Amino acid sequence: SPPYSLEKMTDLVAVWDVALSDGVHKIEFEHGTTSGKRVVYVDGKEEIRKEWMFKLVGKETFCVGAAKTKATINIDAVSGFAYEYTLEINGKSLKKYMENRSKTTNTWVLRLDGEDFRVVLEKDTMDVWCNGKRMETAGEFVDDGT
């Protein structure tokens, strides 16, 4: 079970699933709009906790995954006491980041001997990841490719 309980998370305002090379990461954000409290969880682990914030808008920046990918939650006032929460990954909106990622990576999920494997090829670096771990690889030319 996760290291936190849902009873405590009464101020949970946003949840995102972010697919990176080392796996899919869950980002959860609590925002107490009366106290200004901000708490960021990555995969159930508390990354940031600020109990009393006089400024209710702003941003929180933290790292996600094995490659320490930069993530930022933007907190903006929409109207009155309504807020909008957006997630940026490496300075891009989550949507733009995922669109770009689909061009720069290939991901396969395969089942071998009853076990699931998630394999990711990063086309720009030629890094290969399997179930969250970067693999040692060797580039070799063969008759029908590399």
MARLO-446208 format. One record per residue (C-alpha): residue in one letter; x, y, z. Coordinates in Angstrom, 1 decimal. Layout:
<kollums>
@residu = A; east = X; north = Y; up = Z
...
</kollums>
This chain:
<kollums>
@residu = S; east = 0.0; north = 0.0; up = 0.0
@residu = P; east = 1.2; north = 3.6; up = -0.6
@residu = P; east = 3.0; north = 5.4; up = 2.2
@residu = Y; east = 0.1; north = 7.9; up = 2.6
@residu = S; east = -3.6; north = 7.4; up = 3.2
@residu = L; east = -6.4; north = 8.8; up = 1.1
@residu = E; east = -8.1; north = 10.2; up = 4.3
@residu = K; east = -5.2; north = 12.7; up = 4.6
@residu = M; east = -5.4; north = 13.7; up = 1.0
@residu = T; east = -8.5; north = 15.9; up = 1.3
@residu = D; east = -6.9; north = 18.6; up = -0.7
@residu = L; east = -6.0; north = 16.4; up = -3.7
@residu = V; east = -6.7; north = 18.6; up = -6.8
@residu = A; east = -4.8; north = 16.9; up = -9.6
@residu = V; east = -3.4; north = 13.6; up = -10.7
@residu = W; east = -1.3; north = 13.0; up = -13.8
@residu = D; east = 0.2; north = 9.8; up = -15.3
@residu = V; east = 3.5; north = 10.6; up = -17.1
@residu = A; east = 5.1; north = 7.9; up = -19.4
@residu = L; east = 8.9; north = 8.3; up = -19.3
@residu = S; east = 11.6; north = 5.8; up = -20.5
@residu = D; east = 11.9; north = 4.2; up = -17.1
@residu = G; east = 8.1; north = 3.7; up = -16.8
@residu = V; east = 4.8; north = 5.4; up = -16.1
@residu = H; east = 4.9; north = 7.7; up = -13.1
@residu = K; east = 1.9; north = 9.0; up = -11.1
@residu = I; east = 2.1; north = 12.6; up = -10.0
@residu = E; east = -0.4; north = 13.8; up = -7.4
@residu = F; east = -0.9; north = 17.4; up = -6.2
@residu = E; east = -2.6; north = 18.6; up = -3.0
@residu = H; east = -3.5; north = 22.3; up = -2.8
@residu = G; east = -5.1; north = 23.7; up = 0.3
@residu = T; east = -6.8; north = 26.9; up = -0.9
@residu = T; east = -7.4; north = 28.2; up = 2.6
@residu = S; east = -3.9; north = 27.4; up = 4.1
@residu = G; east = -2.0; north = 27.6; up = 0.8
@residu = K; east = -0.6; north = 24.1; up = 1.6
@residu = R; east = 1.1; north = 22.4; up = -1.4
@residu = V; east = 2.1; north = 18.8; up = -1.4
@residu = V; east = 3.6; north = 16.9; up = -4.5
@residu = Y; east = 3.7; north = 13.1; up = -4.6
@residu = V; east = 5.6; north = 11.2; up = -7.2
@residu = D; east = 4.7; north = 7.5; up = -7.3
@residu = G; east = 3.2; north = 7.8; up = -3.8
@residu = K; east = 6.4; north = 9.3; up = -2.3
@residu = E; east = 6.2; north = 12.9; up = -1.0
@residu = E; east = 8.6; north = 15.1; up = -3.0
@residu = I; east = 7.5; north = 18.6; up = -1.8
@residu = R; east = 5.5; north = 19.8; up = 1.2
@residu = K; east = 4.8; north = 23.4; up = 2.1
@residu = E; east = 2.3; north = 23.9; up = 4.9
@residu = W; east = 1.6; north = 27.7; up = 4.9
@residu = M; east = 1.8; north = 29.7; up = 1.7
@residu = F; east = 0.3; north = 33.2; up = 1.6
@residu = K; east = 0.5; north = 33.3; up = -2.2
@residu = L; east = -2.0; north = 30.7; up = -3.5
@residu = V; east = -0.8; north = 30.9; up = -7.2
@residu = G; east = 2.7; north = 30.0; up = -8.5
@residu = K; east = 4.6; north = 26.9; up = -9.4
@residu = E; east = 6.3; north = 23.9; up = -7.9
@residu = T; east = 9.3; north = 22.3; up = -9.6
@residu = F; east = 10.6; north = 18.8; up = -8.9
@residu = C; east = 12.2; north = 15.8; up = -10.7
@residu = V; east = 10.6; north = 12.6; up = -11.9
@residu = G; east = 12.0; north = 9.2; up = -12.8
@residu = A; east = 15.5; north = 7.7; up = -13.1
@residu = A; east = 16.7; north = 10.4; up = -15.5
@residu = K; east = 15.6; north = 13.1; up = -13.1
@residu = T; east = 13.3; north = 14.7; up = -15.7
@residu = K; east = 12.3; north = 18.3; up = -14.7
@residu = A; east = 8.5; north = 18.7; up = -13.9
@residu = T; east = 6.7; north = 21.8; up = -13.0
@residu = I; east = 3.1; north = 22.2; up = -11.7
@residu = N; east = 1.7; north = 25.7; up = -12.5
@residu = I; east = -1.1; north = 27.0; up = -10.2
@residu = D; east = -3.2; north = 29.7; up = -11.8
@residu = A; east = -6.3; north = 31.5; up = -10.5
@residu = V; east = -9.1; north = 31.2; up = -13.0
@residu = S; east = -11.9; north = 33.2; up = -11.3
@residu = G; east = -12.7; north = 34.0; up = -7.7
@residu = F; east = -11.5; north = 31.0; up = -5.7
@residu = A; east = -11.2; north = 28.6; up = -8.7
@residu = Y; east = -7.7; north = 27.4; up = -9.7
@residu = E; east = -6.3; north = 25.7; up = -12.7
@residu = Y; east = -3.4; north = 23.2; up = -12.4
@residu = T; east = -1.2; north = 22.4; up = -15.4
@residu = L; east = 1.8; north = 20.1; up = -15.6
@residu = E; east = 4.9; north = 20.8; up = -17.6
@residu = I; east = 7.6; north = 18.3; up = -18.4
@residu = N; east = 11.0; north = 19.6; up = -19.5
@residu = G; east = 9.4; north = 23.1; up = -20.0
@residu = K; east = 6.6; north = 21.8; up = -22.3
@residu = S; east = 3.0; north = 21.2; up = -21.6
@residu = L; east = 2.3; north = 17.5; up = -20.8
@residu = K; east = 0.3; north = 17.2; up = -24.1
@residu = K; east = 3.2; north = 18.8; up = -26.2
@residu = Y; east = 5.8; north = 16.7; up = -24.3
@residu = M; east = 3.9; north = 13.4; up = -25.0
@residu = E; east = 3.4; north = 14.4; up = -28.7
@residu = N; east = 7.1; north = 15.1; up = -29.1
@residu = R; east = 8.0; north = 11.9; up = -27.1
@residu = S; east = 5.9; north = 9.7; up = -29.5
@residu = K; east = 8.2; north = 11.0; up = -32.3
@residu = T; east = 11.5; north = 10.5; up = -30.4
@residu = T; east = 10.8; north = 7.1; up = -28.8
@residu = N; east = 9.4; north = 3.7; up = -29.6
@residu = T; east = 7.7; north = 1.7; up = -26.8
@residu = W; east = 6.8; north = -2.0; up = -26.9
@residu = V; east = 5.1; north = -4.0; up = -24.2
@residu = L; east = 5.6; north = -7.7; up = -24.6
@residu = R; east = 4.8; north = -10.8; up = -22.5
@residu = L; east = 7.5; north = -13.5; up = -22.2
@residu = D; east = 7.0; north = -16.6; up = -20.0
@residu = G; east = 4.0; north = -15.0; up = -18.3
@residu = E; east = 5.9; north = -11.8; up = -17.4
@residu = D; east = 5.3; north = -8.3; up = -18.9
@residu = F; east = 8.3; north = -6.3; up = -20.3
@residu = R; east = 8.2; north = -2.7; up = -21.2
@residu = V; east = 10.9; north = -1.8; up = -23.7
@residu = V; east = 11.7; north = 1.8; up = -24.8
@residu = L; east = 14.1; north = 2.9; up = -27.5
@residu = E; east = 15.1; north = 6.6; up = -27.3
@residu = K; east = 15.8; north = 7.4; up = -31.0
@residu = D; east = 17.9; north = 10.5; up = -30.2
@residu = T; east = 20.3; north = 8.9; up = -27.7
@residu = M; east = 19.8; north = 5.2; up = -28.9
@residu = D; east = 19.3; north = 4.3; up = -25.2
@residu = V; east = 17.3; north = 1.2; up = -24.6
@residu = W; east = 15.3; north = 0.8; up = -21.4
@residu = C; east = 13.6; north = -2.4; up = -20.1
@residu = N; east = 11.2; north = -2.3; up = -17.1
@residu = G; east = 12.7; north = 1.0; up = -15.8
@residu = K; east = 16.4; north = 0.1; up = -16.2
@residu = R; east = 18.7; north = 1.4; up = -18.9
@residu = M; east = 20.3; north = -1.6; up = -20.7
@residu = E; east = 23.8; north = -2.0; up = -21.9
@residu = T; east = 23.6; north = -2.2; up = -25.7
@residu = A; east = 26.0; north = -2.5; up = -28.6
@residu = G; east = 25.3; north = -1.0; up = -32.1
@residu = E; east = 26.1; north = -3.5; up = -34.8
@residu = F; east = 25.4; north = -3.5; up = -38.5
@residu = V; east = 23.7; north = -6.6; up = -39.8
@residu = D; east = 22.4; north = -7.7; up = -43.3
@residu = D; east = 18.9; north = -6.0; up = -42.8
@residu = G; east = 19.7; north = -3.0; up = -40.5
@residu = T; east = 21.4; north = -2.2; up = -37.3
</kollums>
